[in-house]
Amino acid sequence: MSLYEIKVLNNKGEEVELSAYKGKVLLIVNTATGCGFTPQYEALENLYEKYNEKGFEILDFPCNQFFGQAPGSDEQIHEFCTLKYNTKFPRFKKIDVNGKNESPLYTYLKSQKKGRIPWNFTKFLVNRDGEVVVRFKPTDKPEDFEGEIEKLI
């Protein structure tokens, strides 16, 4: 299986094939609106604005598995992120990243870079060929790994 064979749902519930992102550098992030790491949205948006025209995409997957830190509907989460942090990158339907109901996307990501997802804002950097090249911890600030993104752009 490859990343590009996986299908996910956008925040409106519409199916999206990840093959639509083939040839792009991706940062895949599980997020939450009520987490201590939520302010990372600002740095993520800065990276998105800086590199999107060069083929960089951020894929945002809200997750409520960690102490209910992503409450609300997909619409409410989207509204919060766009109003508070002015995010423009794609946001998807709320998912589970661990356990029996985990998204096939996260099953795949964890098969490439081993380990359970410890918390929200775990980030996976994917090259233009769909290979997961680096996994960043929730505590890794987006601005601190900008150089890793630049290498792949």
C-alpha positions in Angstrom: 0.0 0.0 0.0 1.1 3.5 -0.7 0.0 6.8 0.8 -1.7 7.7 -2.5 -4.0 4.7 -2.3 -5.6 6.1 0.9 -8.9 7.9 0.9 -10.0 10.3 3.7 -13.0 12.6 4.3 -12.7 16.4 4.2 -14.3 18.5 6.9 -17.5 18.5 4.8 -17.6 14.7 4.8 -16.6 14.4 1.1 -14.2 11.7 0.1 -10.7 12.8 -0.9 -8.1 10.6 -2.5 -4.6 11.4 -1.2 -3.4 10.7 -4.8 -4.6 14.3 -5.4 -1.5 15.4 -3.5 0.9 13.3 -5.5 4.1 15.3 -6.3 3.7 17.6 -3.3 5.6 17.8 -0.1 3.2 17.1 2.7 3.1 17.8 6.4 0.3 15.7 8.0 -0.7 16.8 11.5 -3.3 15.6 14.0 -4.5 18.7 15.7 -6.8 19.9 18.5 -8.4 23.3 19.2 -8.1 23.0 23.0 -4.6 21.8 23.4 -1.5 23.4 24.8 0.0 23.0 21.3 -2.9 24.7 19.5 -0.9 27.9 19.1 1.3 25.9 16.6 -1.5 26.7 14.1 0.1 30.1 13.7 3.5 28.7 12.7 1.9 26.1 10.5 0.0 28.7 8.6 3.2 30.8 8.2 4.9 27.7 6.7 1.9 27.1 4.4 1.9 30.7 3.2 5.6 30.6 2.6 5.9 27.3 0.7 2.4 26.4 -0.7 3.2 27.9 -4.1 6.3 25.8 -4.2 4.3 22.5 -3.8 3.9 22.3 -0.1 0.6 21.2 1.6 -0.4 20.8 5.2 -3.1 18.2 5.9 -4.9 18.9 9.1 -6.7 16.0 10.9 -8.4 17.1 14.1 -8.4 14.4 16.8 -10.4 14.3 20.0 -8.7 11.2 21.5 -6.5 13.1 23.9 -8.6 14.3 26.8 -11.3 15.6 24.5 -9.2 18.5 23.3 -10.9 18.8 19.9 -14.5 19.2 21.0 -17.2 20.4 18.6 -18.2 19.6 15.1 -16.0 19.6 12.1 -17.6 22.9 11.1 -17.0 24.5 14.5 -13.3 23.3 14.5 -12.9 24.8 11.0 -14.5 28.1 12.0 -12.2 28.3 15.1 -9.0 27.7 13.1 -9.9 30.1 10.3 -11.1 32.9 12.6 -8.4 32.6 15.3 -5.4 31.6 13.3 -6.5 32.5 9.7 -5.6 29.0 8.5 -6.0 28.3 4.8 -4.6 24.8 4.5 -6.9 21.8 4.0 -8.7 20.5 7.1 -10.3 17.1 7.2 -12.9 15.3 9.2 -12.1 14.6 12.9 -10.4 11.2 13.2 -8.9 8.7 15.6 -5.1 8.2 15.3 -4.8 5.3 17.7 -6.9 2.2 18.6 -9.5 0.1 16.9 -11.1 3.0 15.1 -7.9 4.7 13.9 -7.9 6.1 10.4 -6.2 3.9 7.8 -4.0 7.0 7.1 -2.6 6.9 10.6 -2.2 3.1 10.4 -0.1 3.7 7.3 1.9 6.6 8.8 2.7 4.7 11.9 3.9 1.7 9.8 6.4 4.0 8.2 7.6 5.8 11.3 7.0 3.4 14.2 5.1 4.2 17.4 1.8 5.1 18.9 0.7 8.8 18.4 1.4 10.2 21.9 -0.5 13.5 21.6 -2.0 16.0 19.3 0.3 17.9 16.9 2.4 14.9 16.0 3.7 15.7 12.5 4.7 13.6 9.6 6.8 15.1 6.7 6.3 13.4 3.4 8.4 13.9 0.3 7.1 14.4 -3.3 7.2 10.6 -3.9 4.9 9.9 -1.0 7.6 8.6 1.4 7.3 9.5 5.0 10.8 11.0 5.7 10.5 12.4 9.2 8.2 12.2 12.2 8.1 15.2 14.6 6.9 15.1 18.2 4.1 17.4 19.4 6.8 19.5 21.2 8.7 20.1 17.9 7.7 23.6 16.8 7.0 24.0 13.1 9.5 26.9 12.8 12.3 24.6 14.1 12.0 22.2 11.2 11.5 24.6 8.4 14.9 23.6 7.0 13.7 20.0 6.6 10.8 21.3 4.5 13.1 23.4 2.4 15.3 20.4 1.6 12.3 18.6 0.1 10.9 21.6 -1.8 
